[in-house]
């Protein structure tokens, strides 16, 4: 959906749609997702089935790697996808590699759906949405409009659907990880920071389509937005400031140091301190200011730094604290 140029709160919203189509009536629905992960497939499929109100005979995909094994593998589908099919009472089916014509009806609906979104955006007059929920409501309304002329055939299909399971299967991947000495965990080739009090402990991570839930001692201790892509990091200075303040000498060579400047003014403050102090003293003073942001509020510290920078005044932790 990237080419449609949709923005949320002024930021480009790079996303995919799990698109579900009944090939007799062409009734369709969809779910926003961010990758072709199993979590996206499970969430999208179950959303569609519950919206549909029943279970059809089969679910066909192309050779989606999260669902379909490599041709050399003895099993047709991955274990997690086969478990999902079994739970929902669905028979799995896949197209052959590089054979989109075998899924022609759905492929056509993909193009027509995107064209319909484009037309609806043109009528709307802009592509900006205040939040993801508003965008999802826009898509839900569009699907309802597209399905209006399909009711006769859809009712025929509904009549032969089987009953839904009593409850949905949780669309997440569970893993147990040890928190490293830098207060981070690595999940699906991305790095996330967690509270420094968890360093060395084992935590349970529940990976969903759009978030990670961190559980420790059977309690949920954190919810983090899931990063898109691979090789990325999400470091929250509030998680690690306590450990850094005890070892300020480690700051200069900290792997994720650039993520410890919440705004440009924090970066300017650190550069100022480096110009007027030794490297170690500058790091210690800056971390004290960052500690204030974690305890007193980032906005208050940022506003104070703006005043000091604009007026050319000395930047110190003591002065920032006094002004706050």
N, C-alpha and C positions, 0 to 999 in steps of 0.2 A: 504493500500500500504506500510505499515511500514516495513514488512518483506523483501522488495526488497532492503532496505539499501540505498535509494537515499539520496544524500547530496546536499545542496545548499550553496555555499561559505564556504564549510568546515563543515557546521552544518547539523546534521540529519534532514531530511524533513519529518516529521510525518504528513501524510495527507490521505484523502480518494478520491475516484473518484465517482462522480455521473455518472452512466453508463446507457446510453439510447440505446435500441436495438429495431429494427423493426423485429418482429418474422417471417415474411414471407421471406424477403430477408436476414435477419441478418445484415443489414446495422447498423452501430453503431457509436456513438460519446460519448464524456465525458467531464466533467468539474472538475477541481481540487477543493476540498472543505475540510473543517477541522472538521466538525461535521455533525450529522444528524439533522440539524436545518431546520426550514422552509425556511430561507434565502437561504440555500444551495440548497434545493429542488426547490425553485422558480427560482433561477439563473440557475441551471443545466437544468431544463425542458425548460425554455425559450431559453437558448443557443442552445439546441438540436433542438427545433422547428424552430428557425430562420436559423440554419444550414441546416435543412431539407427543408425549404422553403414552409412549409404548415402545416396544422393541420390534424392529423389522427382522427379516430373515438373515440378512448379511450386511457386512460393512466392507466396502471396497476402497482401497487406497492405491496410489501408485507405489513405487518401490521406496517408500519413505524409510530411511535408515533406522529410525527409532522403532519401527514396527516390523520391518522385513529384514530377515537375515541375508547375508551375502550368499550368492549362488552356490558357493562351495560348502555351505553349512547344511547339515542334514535336516535341521528344522526349518520350516518355512518362515515362521514368525519368531520374534524375540520373546523371551519368557514373560516379560512384563506385559507386552501387548496381548499375548495369548491368554494370560491370566485375566486381563481386562475383558477380552472377548468372552471367556468362559463365565465370568461373573455376570455380564450383561445378557448372556444367552445368545450371543451372536456368532455367526459363522464368518470367518475372515476370508477375504479374497483380495488378490493384488493383480495389478496389470503387469505385463512383461516390461522389461527395461526399455526405456526410450520408445515407448508405444503409447503416446497420449491419445491416439484415436480410440484405444480400448476403453477410455474413460471419456469419450467424446461429449456426452451430455453434460457432465460436470465441468469439463474444460470450457465448454461454451458458456455455462452459467458463470464461471469465474470472470470471463471477459465482460459479459453483460452486467454482472453485478458491479464491477469496477466502473463501467460506463454509467450505470445508474447513480453510483456515489458521486461521480464527477458532475453529473447533471444536477443532482440535489444540492451540491456545494455551489454551483453556479447560480441556482435559484435563491439560495441562502444569501449570496452576495459576499461571503468571506469564508475562509477555511480555519478560522481561529475558534477554539473551544476553551472555556474557562477551566475545565478539568476533564479527566478521563470519563467520569460518570456521565457528563453532559454529552460527550462524543458517543458513548455506548448507547445512550437513549436515542440519539440521532440515527444510529445504525438500526436499532430495534424498530423504530418507526418506519424506516425505509424497507426493512424486510417485510413488515406487515403490509405495506403498500404493494410490494412486489407479489405477495402471496394472495392478494384479494381476488384475482381472477382465476385462481387454481382450486377453488373450494370443492367443486364437484368431484374431481379426480382425487383430491386429498381425502375427502370423506370415504371414498372407496378404499384407499390405503389404510386409513385409520381403523376401518372395520376389521382388518386382518392382523393388526399389530398384537403382539403378546404383552403381557403385563410387565411393568417395570419392577426391578428389585425393590425391596422395602426401603433401602437407603442407598445413597451414592457411595461409591468407593473413593477413598481419599486420593486426590490427584497430586501426590507428592512423592518425593524420593527421600527415604530415611537413611541417614548415615551417622556414624559415631566418629568424632574427630577429637584429637588432642590439641588444645590451644598452645601455640608455639610461644617461645620466649619474647617475641615482639608483639604478643597479644593479638595474633592473627590466626585465621584458619583459611585453608585453601579448599574451595568448593567448585567443582567443574572447571578447573584451570583459571579461576579468579580468586583474588585474595580479599578477605573482609576482616576488619578489626572487630574485636569484642572487648568487653570490660576486662581491665588488667587483673582484676581479682580472680579471673578464670585461668590465668596462665598456668600451664602444666596440668590442668584438669581435662577430663574427657566430657564433651558436650554432645548432645543429640541435635542434629541439624535436620530440619524438615524443609526440603526444597520444593517450592511451589512455582507456578508459572511466573509470578511477578514478585515473589518475596522469599526470604529465608526466615524460618522461626528457629531460634536458639533455645534449647531446653537444657536445664541443669537441675539435678536432684528432683526430677519430675515436675519442675516448674518452668513456665515460659519466662525467659529473662530478657529476650530481645526479639524484635522484628526488624529485619533489614530489607531494603529494596533489592531485588535480584539484578545483578549486572547483566547487560546484553553483551554477547560476544565472548571472547576468551583473552586471557593475558591482561586483564584489567584489575584495578584495585579500588576498594572503597574503605578509606581510613577516616575514622571519626576521632578527632583529637581528644574528645571527652573520654573515650575509652582508654587512652594510653597516657594521658597527661600525668597521672599519679606516678607511674613508673618512670617517665622521662624526667620529672622534676627531681627524682632521687638520683638520676644519672645524667645530668645535663651534658656531660662530655660526649655522650652517644648521639646527641642531636645532629651535629654537623654531618655525620656519615650515615644517618638514619635513611634507610632505603626509600621510605615514603615521605621524606621530609617536605617535599613540595605540597603535599596534601595537608600540611599542618599550618597553612596560611588561609584562614577562612575567608578573608577578603583581601583586596589589594592593599588596604591600609596596614594590615598585619605584616605583609611582605615589606612595605616601605619602612615600617618600624624596625623590623629585623635588619634591613640594610643600613639604617641609621645607626643602630647599636653596633654593628660590625665596624663601622667607620670610626666610632668613638671609644671602642673597648677592645680588649683582646678577644680572640675567637671564643674562648671558654666563658669569659665574663658576659659576652654578648648573648651566647646561647642560654646562660643561666637567667639573665634579665628577661629575654624574650619568653622563655618558658614560664616565668613568673607572671608575665602579662597574659599569656595563653591560659594559665591556671585561673586567673581572674575571670577570663571570658567563660570558662567552664562553670565557675562558681557564681559569678555575679550577673552573667548574661552577656552573650556575644554582641548584641546590639548596643548595649551600654558602653562596652569597651571600644567597639568600632567607632561610635560617635565621639568618644573621648580622644581617640587617636586622630580622628579627622580634625578636631580643634587644635591639637598640638602640632600636627603637620601644617595646617593652613596658617597658623600664627608663628611657625618657625621656632617653637619652644622645645626645650629639652624633653626627650622621651625616656621616662623611667617607670618602673613598676609602681614606685611610691607615688609619683605624680599622677599616674593614671588612676590609682586607687583613691587618692585624695579627691580628684575631680568627680569620680563616680559618687 
